[in-house]
Amino acid sequence: MSALLQTPLTEALGCRYPIVQTAMGWVADANLVIATTRAGGFGFLAGATIPAAELEGEIRKVIAATGGSNFGLNFHMFQENAAQCVDLAIKHRLRAVSYGRGPDKQTIARFKAAGVLCIPTVGALKHAQKAVELGADMITIQGGEGGGHTGGVPTTILLPQVLDAVKVPVIAAGGYSTGRGLASALAAGAAGIAMGTRFLMTSDSPTPKATLQRYLAVNDPQRIRVTLAVDGMRHRMIDNPFINRLEGAGPLGRLRIALGSAWQWKQQTGMSFGHMLGVLRQALKEDPGAVSQTVMAANQPVLLQRSMVDGFPDEGILPSGQVAAAIGELQSCQQLIDEMAAEAERCLAALCARQAAADAAPACTTTN
């Protein structure tokens, strides 16, 4: 590796390349993190969707396969086992944690005392500033092109805004899948890039074949769009029959779909007949649209599992960045990272050569 790809990210995280694999729910398991780490990137385990009883086993599996704790754990403070995630990250001296709705200053101080780096993901300038104020060591900014819950500001606008506003290293996410993209982020001042959809679309991903084929089949970025229908927040995903049906329904129709989904997978959602009647009574008294959205938000984990675990892409939701439309094959993590690193080095070397040629050229002079 040339010095062109050595950045504050590689120095702090101890990885060969400034490429981060994000923690996608039901996708970023131990095997994907192992493949990313062995290829020279930095991977995050999806602690938010790994069952509490299995979480430490997944952490130990990565440590055993890679020979160290040079990877990260993602979690949310609102999940039931958040305290367990914090304790395990510190116990195993993981290199970093990532989060969205972040921990408080006291928890961040615990991480810092243990040498665990805090790398939150944000989608707006004000959130980046707040995260640094709370003690973040690095910031991952995700532009609106990114998948899942995402903001509305494109990466090309958000990245320079945050670079100007904070003093910690910034990782760029949203729309990256190539070495050219990595080179452009580094040239703009980022310390590296983070990718979710691109790692989901690898041969090392645990995502079922039928679901991966749906991702590969998309070739129009406009078919990977933002919807508010699932939980009322901006959620970028691939069009499918379930989302189209949900968006096309009125308030009562959405309530029927929400309750139908909850009842269909009642073992996972905990929906009982009595609970269903109570929700219907509440909807008749209040706003059916608001009640249906609450039920859909509770259904969201199951909807993700239907597509990302069970392999039924038309019955669940398909979070995705728009970059999926530019990906046509499933490479291994090793192939992906090797090719990206080589392409980025060529791009940056060409940029340096242009600068050297400009420096060597005679200075322009003017005459009156």
Kinemage of the C-alpha trace (Angstrom):
@kinemage 1
@onewidth
@group {chain A} dominant
@subgroup {mainchain}
@vectorlist {calphas} color= white
{ca met a 1} P 0.000 0.000 0.000
{ca ser a 2} L 1.237 3.463 -0.858
{ca ala a 3} L 1.209 6.396 1.518
{ca leu a 4} L -1.708 7.789 -0.482
{ca leu a 5} L -4.122 5.482 1.365
{ca gln a 6} L -2.684 5.989 4.822
{ca thr a 7} L -4.998 8.335 6.686
{ca pro a 8} L -5.990 9.191 10.260
{ca leu a 9} L -8.609 6.418 9.892
{ca thr a 10} L -6.092 3.681 9.092
{ca glu a 11} L -3.820 4.919 11.880
{ca ala a 12} L -6.578 5.013 14.489
{ca leu a 13} L -8.422 1.833 13.485
{ca gly a 14} L -5.353 -0.198 12.539
{ca cys a 15} L -6.711 -1.342 9.167
{ca arg a 16} L -4.792 -1.492 5.902
{ca tyr a 17} L -7.231 0.583 3.846
{ca pro a 18} L -9.523 3.510 4.751
{ca ile a 19} L -12.637 1.454 3.969
{ca val a 20} L -15.294 0.754 6.606
{ca gln a 21} L -18.015 -1.903 6.407
{ca thr a 22} L -21.100 -0.577 8.161
{ca ala a 23} L -23.342 -2.515 10.544
{ca met a 24} L -26.379 -3.515 8.514
{ca gly a 25} L -29.064 -5.298 10.479
{ca trp a 26} L -29.157 -9.087 9.861
{ca val a 27} L -26.315 -8.657 7.344
{ca ala a 28} L -23.192 -7.588 9.270
{ca asp a 29} L -22.590 -10.862 11.085
{ca ala a 30} L -19.298 -12.317 12.278
{ca asn a 31} L -18.509 -13.883 8.893
{ca leu a 32} L -18.881 -10.605 7.004
{ca val a 33} L -16.738 -8.763 9.566
{ca ile a 34} L -14.097 -11.504 9.345
{ca ala a 35} L -14.017 -11.256 5.535
{ca thr a 36} L -13.759 -7.453 5.683
{ca thr a 37} L -10.983 -7.538 8.281
{ca arg a 38} L -8.926 -10.134 6.407
{ca ala a 39} L -9.235 -8.031 3.244
{ca gly a 40} L -7.796 -4.966 4.986
{ca gly a 41} L -10.964 -3.026 5.771
{ca phe a 42} L -12.628 -2.275 9.100
{ca gly a 43} L -15.895 -4.027 9.928
{ca phe a 44} L -18.703 -3.383 12.387
{ca leu a 45} L -20.867 -6.133 13.855
{ca ala a 46} L -24.602 -5.370 13.815
{ca gly a 47} L -25.162 -5.617 17.559
{ca ala a 48} L -28.665 -4.191 17.232
{ca thr a 49} L -29.972 -7.342 15.517
{ca ile a 50} L -27.785 -10.092 16.999
{ca pro a 51} L -29.697 -11.882 19.801
{ca ala a 52} L -28.321 -11.003 23.225
{ca ala a 53} L -27.554 -14.652 23.978
{ca glu a 54} L -25.420 -14.906 20.823
{ca leu a 55} L -23.663 -11.537 20.847
{ca glu a 56} L -20.571 -12.455 22.835
{ca gly a 57} L -20.182 -15.607 20.770
{ca glu a 58} L -20.140 -13.549 17.572
{ca ile a 59} L -17.523 -11.221 19.053
{ca arg a 60} L -15.357 -14.167 20.112
{ca lys a 61} L -15.744 -15.722 16.663
{ca val a 62} L -14.297 -12.628 14.971
{ca ile a 63} L -11.459 -12.413 17.501
{ca ala a 64} L -10.555 -16.072 16.992
{ca ala a 65} L -10.630 -15.799 13.181
{ca thr a 66} L -8.725 -12.517 12.863
{ca gly a 67} L -6.361 -12.802 15.809
{ca gly a 68} L -7.466 -9.660 17.604
{ca ser a 69} L -10.147 -7.137 18.486
{ca asn a 70} L -9.494 -4.880 15.518
{ca phe a 71} L -13.161 -4.455 14.587
{ca gly a 72} L -16.209 -2.626 15.889
{ca leu a 73} L -19.669 -3.115 17.378
{ca asn a 74} L -22.746 -1.135 16.438
{ca phe a 75} L -25.652 -0.666 18.843
{ca his a 76} L -28.482 1.702 19.783
{ca met a 77} L -29.081 2.967 23.289
{ca phe a 78} L -32.810 2.233 22.958
{ca gln a 79} L -32.336 -1.514 22.365
{ca glu a 80} L -33.041 -3.785 25.313
{ca asn a 81} L -29.493 -5.090 25.656
{ca ala a 82} L -27.704 -1.762 25.159
{ca ala a 83} L -25.913 -2.139 28.501
{ca gln a 84} L -24.667 -5.560 27.411
{ca cys a 85} L -23.275 -4.080 24.180
{ca val a 86} L -21.423 -1.394 26.117
{ca asp a 87} L -20.002 -3.922 28.578
{ca leu a 88} L -18.893 -6.379 25.877
{ca ala a 89} L -17.199 -3.707 23.759
{ca ile a 90} L -15.194 -2.675 26.815
{ca lys a 91} L -14.579 -6.227 28.057
{ca his a 92} L -13.101 -7.341 24.730
{ca arg a 93} L -11.351 -4.024 24.102
{ca leu a 94} L -12.900 -3.655 20.662
{ca arg a 95} L -11.282 -0.977 18.563
{ca ala a 96} L -14.472 1.038 18.090
{ca val a 97} L -18.221 1.333 18.555
{ca ser a 98} L -20.690 2.980 16.205
{ca tyr a 99} L -24.178 4.227 16.915
{ca gly a 100} L -26.941 6.510 15.682
{ca arg a 101} L -28.984 7.638 18.653
{ca gly a 102} L -25.954 7.896 20.817
{ca pro a 103} L -24.956 7.198 24.367
{ca asp a 104} L -24.580 9.978 26.926
{ca lys a 105} L -21.327 11.598 28.004
{ca gln a 106} L -20.879 9.182 30.908
{ca thr a 107} L -21.076 6.121 28.644
{ca ile a 108} L -18.773 7.721 26.094
{ca ala a 109} L -16.325 8.443 28.922
{ca arg a 110} L -16.362 4.726 29.804
{ca phe a 111} L -15.453 3.863 26.226
{ca lys a 112} L -12.669 6.414 26.167
{ca ala a 113} L -11.210 5.129 29.436
{ca ala a 114} L -11.102 1.648 27.901
{ca gly a 115} L -9.538 2.850 24.649
{ca val a 116} L -12.643 2.115 22.570
{ca leu a 117} L -13.129 4.732 19.841
{ca cys a 118} L -16.595 6.283 19.413
{ca ile a 119} L -17.706 6.714 15.781
{ca pro a 120} L -21.353 7.821 15.478
{ca thr a 121} L -23.165 8.078 12.151
{ca val a 122} L -25.021 11.309 11.386
{ca gly a 123} L -26.977 12.729 8.474
{ca ala a 124} L -26.964 16.428 9.295
{ca leu a 125} L -24.402 19.087 10.225
{ca lys a 126} L -25.989 19.899 13.586
{ca his a 127} L -25.938 16.236 14.579
{ca ala a 128} L -22.248 15.992 13.724
{ca gln a 129} L -21.478 19.002 15.897
{ca lys a 130} L -23.517 17.589 18.787
{ca ala a 131} L -21.794 14.207 18.506
{ca val a 132} L -18.358 15.800 18.706
{ca glu a 133} L -19.481 17.866 21.662
{ca leu a 134} L -20.440 14.633 23.434
{ca gly a 135} L -16.999 13.161 22.783
{ca ala a 136} L -16.980 11.373 19.390
{ca asp a 137} L -13.489 10.432 18.199
{ca met a 138} L -14.547 10.309 14.540
{ca ile a 139} L -17.746 11.035 12.632
{ca thr a 140} L -19.345 9.057 9.829
{ca ile a 141} L -21.559 11.298 7.718
{ca gln a 142} L -24.183 9.595 5.564
{ca gly a 143} L -25.572 11.518 2.648
{ca gly a 144} L -29.144 11.147 1.479
{ca glu a 145} L -28.076 8.629 -1.189
{ca gly a 146} L -27.424 6.120 1.583
{ca gly a 147} L -29.705 3.232 2.449
{ca gly a 148} L -32.066 2.630 5.344
{ca his a 149} L -32.872 5.559 7.591
{ca thr a 150} L -31.162 8.471 5.937
{ca gly a 151} L -31.137 12.251 5.855
{ca gly a 152} L -31.990 14.518 2.974
{ca val a 153} L -28.615 16.187 2.308
{ca pro a 154} L -26.448 14.703 -0.494
{ca thr a 155} L -22.974 13.494 0.451
{ca thr a 156} L -21.268 16.089 -1.765
{ca ile a 157} L -22.917 18.877 0.248
{ca leu a 158} L -22.807 17.312 3.715
{ca leu a 159} L -19.164 16.215 3.629
{ca pro a 160} L -17.586 19.680 3.136
{ca gln a 161} L -20.020 21.205 5.633
{ca val a 162} L -18.946 18.779 8.358
{ca leu a 163} L -15.242 18.944 7.428
{ca asp a 164} L -15.384 22.701 7.955
{ca ala a 165} L -17.246 22.407 11.253
{ca val a 166} L -15.437 19.695 13.231
{ca lys a 167} L -11.842 18.889 14.118
{ca val a 168} L -12.120 15.093 14.284
{ca pro a 169} L -11.563 12.765 11.297
{ca val a 170} L -14.632 12.446 9.067
{ca ile a 171} L -15.672 9.267 7.246
{ca ala a 172} L -17.870 9.731 4.176
{ca ala a 173} L -20.814 7.409 3.444
{ca gly a 174} L -23.648 7.419 0.940
{ca gly a 175} L -23.073 6.537 -2.708
{ca tyr a 176} L -19.655 4.851 -2.521
{ca ser a 177} L -18.756 1.570 -4.217
{ca thr a 178} L -15.593 2.165 -6.263
{ca gly a 179} L -11.976 3.212 -5.940
{ca arg a 180} L -12.794 6.431 -7.774
{ca gly a 181} L -15.297 7.231 -5.057
{ca leu a 182} L -12.720 6.502 -2.366
{ca ala a 183} L -10.176 8.748 -4.110
{ca ser a 184} L -12.703 11.578 -4.417
{ca ala a 185} L -13.580 11.378 -0.716
{ca leu a 186} L -9.920 11.436 0.302
{ca ala a 187} L -9.197 14.323 -2.075
{ca ala a 188} L -12.072 16.259 -0.487
{ca gly a 189} L -10.553 15.814 2.967
{ca ala a 190} L -12.307 12.732 4.361
{ca ala a 191} L -10.268 10.196 6.321
{ca gly a 192} L -11.969 7.313 4.506
{ca ile a 193} L -15.307 5.971 3.344
{ca ala a 194} L -17.961 3.691 4.814
{ca met a 195} L -20.120 1.371 2.716
{ca gly a 196} L -23.164 -0.690 3.579
{ca thr a 197} L -24.970 -1.640 0.374
{ca arg a 198} L -21.719 -2.541 -1.388
{ca phe a 199} L -20.763 -4.997 1.346
{ca leu a 200} L -24.299 -6.376 1.449
{ca met a 201} L -23.863 -7.105 -2.260
{ca thr a 202} L -20.826 -9.382 -1.874
{ca ser a 203} L -20.429 -13.139 -1.929
{ca asp a 204} L -19.506 -12.984 1.780
{ca ser a 205} L -22.893 -11.484 2.714
{ca pro a 206} L -25.335 -13.790 4.542
{ca thr a 207} L -28.270 -12.261 2.640
{ca pro a 208} L -30.409 -14.961 0.929
{ca lys a 209} L -29.882 -15.521 -2.781
{ca ala a 210} L -33.422 -14.502 -3.751
{ca thr a 211} L -33.028 -11.172 -1.967
{ca leu a 212} L -29.581 -10.520 -3.426
{ca gln a 213} L -31.001 -11.095 -6.891
{ca arg a 214} L -33.517 -8.315 -6.265
{ca tyr a 215} L -30.655 -5.967 -5.374
{ca leu a 216} L -28.695 -6.989 -8.468
{ca ala a 217} L -31.740 -6.566 -10.713
{ca val a 218} L -32.146 -2.868 -9.896
{ca asn a 219} L -30.443 -0.670 -12.498
{ca asp a 220} L -32.322 2.599 -12.044
{ca pro a 221} L -31.350 4.694 -8.995
{ca gln a 222} L -34.863 6.208 -9.003
{ca arg a 223} L -36.262 2.791 -8.056
{ca ile a 224} L -34.309 3.026 -4.804
{ca arg a 225} L -36.262 5.760 -3.127
{ca val a 226} L -37.246 7.297 0.153
{ca thr a 227} L -40.540 6.367 1.784
{ca leu a 228} L -42.184 7.531 4.997
{ca ala a 229} L -44.752 4.743 4.970
{ca val a 230} L -42.989 2.285 7.261
{ca asp a 231} L -42.328 4.268 10.421
{ca gly a 232} L -42.820 7.921 9.491
{ca met a 233} L -39.090 8.563 9.052
{ca arg a 234} L -37.073 8.867 5.850
{ca his a 235} L -36.262 5.321 4.831
{ca arg a 236} L -34.500 4.605 1.525
{ca met a 237} L -35.291 1.205 0.047
{ca ile a 238} L -35.866 -0.669 -3.189
{ca asp a 239} L -39.373 -0.559 -4.603
{ca asn a 240} L -41.318 -3.760 -4.018
{ca pro a 241} L -44.987 -4.817 -3.970
{ca phe a 242} L -45.297 -4.513 -0.190
{ca ile a 243} L -44.135 -0.877 -0.065
{ca asn a 244} L -46.219 0.087 -3.102
{ca arg a 245} L -49.315 -1.460 -1.524
{ca leu a 246} L -48.635 0.303 1.774
{ca glu a 247} L -48.085 3.701 0.134
{ca gly a 248} L -51.169 3.338 -2.055
{ca ala a 249} L -53.523 2.618 0.833
{ca gly a 250} L -55.501 5.205 2.808
{ca pro a 251} L -55.284 5.509 6.615
{ca leu a 252} L -57.673 2.601 7.264
{ca gly a 253} L -56.054 0.541 4.542
{ca arg a 254} L -52.621 1.055 6.087
{ca leu a 255} L -54.020 0.036 9.442
{ca arg a 256} L -55.402 -3.154 7.914
{ca ile a 257} L -52.027 -3.942 6.293
{ca ala a 258} L -50.157 -3.171 9.527
{ca leu a 259} L -52.427 -5.361 11.639
{ca gly a 260} L -52.359 -8.088 9.011
{ca ser a 261} L -48.566 -8.147 9.046
{ca ala a 262} L -48.460 -8.157 12.847
{ca trp a 263} L -50.983 -11.014 12.988
{ca gln a 264} L -49.261 -13.020 10.235
{ca trp a 265} L -46.023 -13.009 12.203
{ca lys a 266} L -47.620 -12.858 15.634
{ca gln a 267} L -45.006 -15.133 17.164
{ca gln a 268} L -42.350 -12.503 16.486
{ca thr a 269} L -44.457 -9.372 16.994
{ca gly a 270} L -46.354 -10.571 20.072
{ca met a 271} L -49.702 -9.597 18.514
{ca ser a 272} L -52.668 -11.311 20.198
{ca phe a 273} L -56.336 -11.191 19.202
{ca gly a 274} L -57.111 -9.046 22.241
{ca his a 275} L -54.259 -6.703 21.375
{ca met a 276} L -55.573 -6.408 17.819
{ca leu a 277} L -59.050 -5.460 19.044
{ca gly a 278} L -57.519 -2.859 21.363
{ca val a 279} L -55.585 -1.303 18.482
{ca leu a 280} L -58.748 -1.163 16.360
{ca arg a 281} L -60.675 0.570 19.144
{ca gln a 282} L -57.838 3.071 19.553
{ca ala a 283} L -57.791 3.763 15.807
{ca leu a 284} L -61.534 4.411 15.702
{ca lys a 285} L -61.220 6.920 18.556
{ca glu a 286} L -58.050 8.598 17.344
{ca asp a 287} L -56.204 8.851 13.993
{ca pro a 288} L -56.105 5.558 12.025
{ca gly a 289} L -53.077 6.780 10.082
{ca ala a 290} L -51.038 7.521 13.201
{ca val a 291} L -52.024 4.224 14.828
{ca ser a 292} L -51.145 2.251 11.696
{ca gln a 293} L -47.737 3.921 11.579
{ca thr a 294} L -47.072 2.935 15.192
{ca val a 295} L -47.957 -0.670 14.407
{ca met a 296} L -45.825 -0.638 11.238
{ca ala a 297} L -42.849 0.731 13.164
{ca ala a 298} L -43.196 -2.178 15.598
{ca asn a 299} L -43.408 -4.570 12.625
{ca gln a 300} L -40.245 -3.189 11.023
{ca pro a 301} L -37.803 -5.772 12.474
{ca val a 302} L -39.990 -8.599 11.191
{ca leu a 303} L -40.336 -6.967 7.774
{ca leu a 304} L -36.554 -6.767 7.560
{ca gln a 305} L -36.193 -10.392 8.564
{ca arg a 306} L -38.660 -11.531 5.898
{ca ser a 307} L -36.406 -10.153 3.185
{ca met a 308} L -32.910 -10.198 4.709
{ca val a 309} L -33.106 -13.503 6.611
{ca asp a 310} L -36.027 -15.553 5.291
{ca gly a 311} L -35.436 -14.649 1.649
{ca phe a 312} L -38.881 -13.284 0.701
{ca pro a 313} L -38.043 -9.892 -0.855
{ca asp a 314} L -41.634 -9.106 -1.869
{ca glu a 315} L -43.003 -9.640 1.660
{ca gly a 316} L -40.586 -7.406 3.550
{ca ile a 317} L -38.539 -4.259 3.049
{ca leu a 318} L -35.267 -3.859 1.166
{ca pro a 319} L -33.123 -1.050 2.638
{ca ser a 320} L -30.593 0.095 0.087
{ca gly a 321} L -28.434 2.961 -0.991
{ca gln a 322} L -28.947 4.236 -4.522
{ca val a 323} L -25.529 2.859 -5.382
{ca ala a 324} L -27.075 -0.624 -5.702
{ca ala a 325} L -28.178 0.396 -9.187
{ca ala a 326} L -24.502 0.693 -10.187
{ca ile a 327} L -23.475 -2.761 -8.887
{ca gly a 328} L -23.792 -5.693 -11.261
{ca glu a 329} L -21.914 -8.552 -9.615
{ca leu a 330} L -21.220 -10.152 -6.240
{ca gln a 331} L -17.496 -9.995 -5.571
{ca ser a 332} L -15.858 -11.287 -2.410
{ca cys a 333} L -14.784 -8.713 0.168
{ca gln a 334} L -11.174 -9.481 -0.762
{ca gln a 335} L -11.757 -8.821 -4.467
{ca leu a 336} L -13.786 -5.718 -3.763
{ca ile a 337} L -11.312 -4.076 -1.412
{ca asp a 338} L -8.266 -5.041 -3.507
{ca glu a 339} L -9.790 -3.513 -6.648
{ca met a 340} L -11.012 -0.392 -4.850
{ca ala a 341} L -7.624 0.217 -3.249
{ca ala a 342} L -5.766 -0.220 -6.539
{ca glu a 343} L -8.148 2.078 -8.410
{ca ala a 344} L -8.008 4.732 -5.690
{ca glu a 345} L -4.217 4.686 -5.715
{ca arg a 346} L -4.165 5.162 -9.499
{ca cys a 347} L -6.570 8.094 -9.270
{ca leu a 348} L -4.665 9.786 -6.457
{ca ala a 349} L -1.305 9.152 -8.136
{ca ala a 350} L -2.617 10.779 -11.315
{ca leu a 351} L -3.793 13.760 -9.273
{ca cys a 352} L -0.372 14.064 -7.632
{ca ala a 353} L 1.301 13.854 -11.049
{ca arg a 354} L -0.861 16.706 -12.311
{ca gln a 355} L 0.138 18.761 -9.300
{ca ala a 356} L 3.823 17.974 -9.841
{ca ala a 357} L 3.572 18.954 -13.500
{ca ala a 358} L 1.848 22.200 -12.557
{ca asp a 359} L 4.554 22.980 -10.001
{ca ala a 360} L 7.294 22.346 -12.573
{ca ala a 361} L 5.700 24.465 -15.308
{ca pro a 362} L 7.045 27.993 -15.866
{ca ala a 363} L 5.079 30.640 -13.984
{ca cys a 364} L 2.662 32.652 -16.067
{ca thr a 365} L 3.627 36.294 -16.495
{ca thr a 366} L 1.659 39.292 -17.665
{ca thr a 367} L 2.792 42.442 -19.386
{ca asn a 368} L 1.196 45.855 -19.475
